[in-house]
Amino acid sequence: MNIYVFEDQKSLNFEPLSLTRPVFDIRIGSETFLERIQFLFPNSDITIFVRKDLEEITRDKYPNFNVNPQSIDDGLWLLGNVIWEQDDLSNLTEENSIYYYKNNFVAANLNSDQGKQWLKDGGPTHTIPEIKNKCNIEVGYCEYLWEIIERIPSTINYESNYFEGDLDFMEDVVQQKTNTKNIFADECLIEEGVFFDTSEGPILIGVGAEISGPSYLKGPLYIGSGTYVEPLTQIKKSVIGNSCKIGGEIDSVIIQGYTNKVHEGHLGDAFLGEWVNLGAGTINSNLKNNYESVKVHVNGQSVDTSKIHVGCFIGDHVKTAIGTLINTGTVIGPGSMIATDGFPPKTIKPFTWFVKGKHREVLFEKFIKTAEIVKRRRGQKILVSEKQLLKKIKNSCKSD
């Protein structure tokens, strides 16, 4: 079966993360949205459709995938910001049909001519296919970053059904509150004094992770491959991506990967991108004193989350100075740096230096030089397409 994974017109609802990656590249647990689809369709040809600005960087990251082609075969089209599960797929078998979750278009089962006509009409990032047969289904639809955070328990529980781990290994090293059947880890280093609490959900640990003791880990929780956890760390109900350095107190957080939050300080109900560095004592608020629902500014508008616990949303390559305070519902664009007394504004545009209460423009070449050093320390380099995308983001903010 041909599988077509696409972004839709709401992709910028996931900013600042979706400014630098397709929505389906955002982490949901041990996987991204796209990796979940790959797991469900291991023998299928997968084609991906993204915003025009992301074409080149997507081709570089997924050289074996067809990106934004014009040639279309019969196939199943899946929205990239749905957390798909195996049971969902049995509801998508009716051909020549489009599928909705509530009022949101989430999938289509189209023949070649219908797919080509959809692309001719504007495609997934601009239109919905004009198909008469419409079906309603229940799926794990996410419209904003905080909704992915909200789904951490169900996501980790689902992934624990197929996450590989060595039970004998865990029984030898674990101090725990419940049984080791809910802890999945192998080929990682766990020091004495690490306490695992699986009373509310499983704990998954990737290959090569290092957990220093004493520390407290409470599920549902995922810690990615190559991530290092400092002594005296508390992590609860969170998703920590690959190759991070983690310390302090973390609760209900998703970190995309390659990020340092290694010092003391609370981080809660937050979503962080890659290559972020939070200075010592950086603390975020995730609850207003009046217990009102938190509003977040995304995609050019203020959105009422209808939630009282909402932290911050931090894009790629953001840095904070020591002692930085971050307010509820703050959005910090990629490439920014915060070094100020008190709370910075709740919306920081990409490539902004907010220093001593004033906005300053980031010098792009200096930024790139620093980013190259940071990535080289983790054995990676900045691609030409990545530089071009970051430059385009910076220039678009300059013209606002």
N, C-alpha and C positions, 0 to 999 in steps of 0.2 A: 504493500500500500504506500502511496505517496503522501507524505505529511508536509503541510505548509504551515509554518509557525510565523505569526505576524504581530506587529505592533498596530495599534489603532490610533484614532484621533486624540485619545486621552493620555498619550505617553508622557507628556510633561507634567501630569499629575504626580509623577514619581520623582520630580526634581527635589533635591539637586542630584540624586543618583543617576537619573535618566538623561541628564545633560551629556554625560560622557560614556554611556553604554546603552544598548537596546534594553527595553524593559525586561525582556525575557532573560537577560544576563544578570539580573538582580538576584541576590542570594535569598532563599526562603528557609533553608535549614542546612543539611549537609550538601545540598544541591542548589543550583539555580533553577528558575522556572524551566529553562531549556533543558537542563540536565535531567529534570524529572521526565520531560517528554521523551528524551532519548532513552531513558530507562524503560519507559512504557512501550516504546517501539524500537527494540534493538535491531531489527532486521529490515527496517523501512528506510527509504530515501527521504531525507529531511531537507527541505528548502526553507529559507528564511527571508522575510520581508521586513525592511527597516526604513526609518526616515532617510531621506537623501543625504543629509549631513553625516550619517553614520555608516554609509556604504563601505568606504575604504577601510576604516578601522575594523569593521565587522568581517570583511574579506580577509584581513590580516589575521584576525583571531580565529576564524573558522575557514581555513583554506580548503577544507574538504567539502564545504557546504556551498550550494548555489545561492547567491545573494541577489535579490531583486531581479530575477530573470523575467523575460517576456514570454518564454515558451512554457506552457502549462499543460499538465496531464490531468486526468481524473484524480481526485484525491480528497483528503480530509484536511480542512483548514482549522487551526486551533489558535485562539487568542493567547498571546505570550504572557499575559499577566493573570492567568488562571492557574491555580495549583491543582493540576489534573491528577486524578486517581484512576486506578484500573476500572473500577465500577462505573465511572463516568462514560467510558468509551462505548459501553453497550447501548447507551442512549443516543449515539450519533450514527447509527447504521442506515437511517432513511436517506436515500439518495435524492439529489435535487432539492435539498432542504437547507435552511439556515436555522440556527439555534440561539435562543436568548436565555439569559439568566435575569429574571425580572425584566427591566427595560434595556438590558445591556447585551449587545450582540457579542457572542463568545465563540461561535464555531459555524462551520458550513461543510456540507458534503456535496461537492460540485463536480460536474463533468468538465472536460477540457474546455468546451466552448463557453460554459458559464464562467469559468475561471478567467479565461482570456477577456471576456466582455467586462468582467469586474475590473481588471487591470486597465482596460481601455477607458473605463468610466472614472478612473482615479485611483483605484486600488485601496488596500486596507487602511492606509494612513489618511485617506480623504473621504471614503464612502463606505456604504454597506451594500452588498450585492442585492440586486433587484430580483429576488426569488419569491414566488408566491407562497410556497409552503413554509410556514414558520412554526417552530416547535419551542416549547418552554422546558428548560431543564434546571436541575439544582447542581451547582458546581462551586468550587472554592474560589470565587471571583474576588479579586483585590483591585481597588480603585486608587488607593493611596498607600504610602509606606507604612503608616501606623496600622493599617489593616493586615499587612504581612506580619508585623510584630504580634498583633492580636492572635494570629493563627499559629504561633510558635508551638503551643502544646499539641495541637492536632497534627502539625507537620512532623514534629519529632517522633510522636507516637507512630505515625504511619511509616516513617523511615526506619524505625527500629525493627520493623518486620523483615528487612532485608539488609540491614547494616552488618557488615562482617566484624566478628570479634572472637577472641579466644577466652572462653569462660574459665578454663583452668588457670590461665595467666592472671585473670582478675582475682580469683579466689586466693591467690598467693600474696597479693599486694594490697588488697582493699580493706580499709576500715570503713564500715558502712552502717547505715541505719536500717536498710532493708536488704533483700537478697541480691546476689550478683547477677541474677538472670536479667535484671533491668539495666545492667552496665555493659556496654559493648566497646571493647578496646583491644588493641593488639599492636605489638611492635612499637610501644611508646614507653616513656619513662615516667613512673609514678613514685615519688618519694614517700617515705614514712610520714604519717601524720596528715595525709590527705583524707578528708571525710566526705564520703559520697552519700547524699540523701536522695533516694529515688521514690520517696513517699508520694510525690505528685507527678512523676513522669520519669522516663528513662534518661540515661546519660550516654552519649555517643562520643568517642574520642578517636581522632584520626591518627594514621600512621605517623610516627616521628614526633608527636606532641610530647612536651615535657611539663609535668605538673609538680611544682615544688611544694613541700610541706613545711609548716602546717597550712592547709588551705581548706576552704569549704565550698563544695560543688553541689548544687541542688538542681535536679531535673524538673521539667524537661530541659535538656541542655545538649548542645553540640559544640565541641572544641576541635578545630580543624587541624589538618596535617601540618606539622612543623611549627605549631604555635607553642610559645613558652608562657607558662603561668608562674608569676612570682610567688614567693612565700607570703602568707598572711592575706591571700586574696579570697574574696567572696564572690562567687558567680552564681546567679539564680536565673532560671527560665530564660536562657539566652542562646544566641547562635554566634559563635566566634569563628570567622573564616580562617583560611590557611595563612601560615607564616606571620602571625601577630605576636606582639609582646603585651601581656595583660597583667594588670595589678589593680589593687584597690577594691572598690565595691561596684559590682555590675549587676543590674537587675532588669530583665525584660529588654534586652538590647540585641540588635543584629549588627555585626561588623562584617563588611564585605570581604576584607582580607588585607594582608600586608600593612597593618596599622599598629601603632604604638599607643597603648593606654596603660602604661606600666607603673605609674606612681599612685600615691594616695589620692582619693577623690571619688565622689559618687557619680556614676553614669547610669541613668535609668530611663526606660521607655524611649530609647533613642535608636537611630539608624545611622551608621557611619559607612562611608565609602572606603576606598583603598588609599594607601599612602598618607593616612592622617597621622598627625603626631599631637597628642594632648599633653601639654606641659604639666609638671608636678602641681598638684592641688587644683587642677581644673575640675569644676563641679557644675553639674547641670540641675536645674529644677524641673520636676515632672508633675507638680501639683500646685495649683493656685491657692492662695490663702483663703479665698472665698469659696473654694470648691466648685466653681463654675466650670463648664466645659471649655476646653482649650481651642482657640482658633489658630490656624496655621495658614500662612500666605504661600500658596503654590499656584503655578501656572497663571499668574496674573490676577489672582483673586483670593480673598480671605475665605477659608473653608472652616466651618464649625465641625469639629471632629465628633461632637456628641460624647466625648470622653473626658474624664477629669484627670486621668493620668496620661500625659503626653509630654515627652522630653524634647529633644532636639534632633535635627536632621542635617548631617554634615557631609559635604561633597568630597570628592577626591582631592588629595594634596593640600588639605587644610591643616594649619598649624595654630595652636594656641600657646600663649605665654604662661609662665607659672602663675597660679592663683586666679586663672580666668573663671568668671562666673557666667553661666549661660542660662537664659530665662526659658520658661515653658514655651513650647511651640516655636522655637527659634530655627530658622533655616539659614545655613551658611553655604554659599556657593563654592564650587571647586576653585582651588588656587588661592584661597583667601588666607589671611593671617590676622589673628586677634591678639592685641596686647594693650589692654586698657583697664582702668579702674572701674569698678561697678559693672553693671550689665551692658553689653553692647546692644545695638538695635536687634529686633527680632527677625529682621530680614537683612542679610548681608549678601550683596550681589557677588557673582563670581569675580575672582581676581581683584579683591579689595583688601588693602591693608587698613584695618581699623586700629589706629594707634593713638592712645591718649585722647580718645573721644572724637577723633577726626578720621574721615575717609581719605585714603591715599591710593593712588593707582599703582598697581603692581607693575614693575618693569619686567616685561615678558622674557627677555633673554636671560635676565638674572634668575627668574623663576625656573626656566628650563634647565639652567646649569645646576641649580640645587636639586631639581627633580631627578636629573641624571645621576647625581651622586647618591641620592636616596635609593633609587632603583638598583644601581650597581651594587650597593651593599647587600641586596637580596638576590644577586645574580641575574638581574634583568636589565633591560635597556628600553629607552623610549623609542617607539617606532616613528617613522616619518609621518604616517597617518595619524598617530596620536598627537604629535606636535601640531599638525595642521588643524585637527579638531579643537585642541585647546586654544590655539590662536583665533580660530573662528568664534569660539565662545567668548573670548576676551573682547574681540572687536564688536560683537553684537551687543555686549553690555555697554561698551563705550558709546554706541550710537543711541542708546535708550534715552 
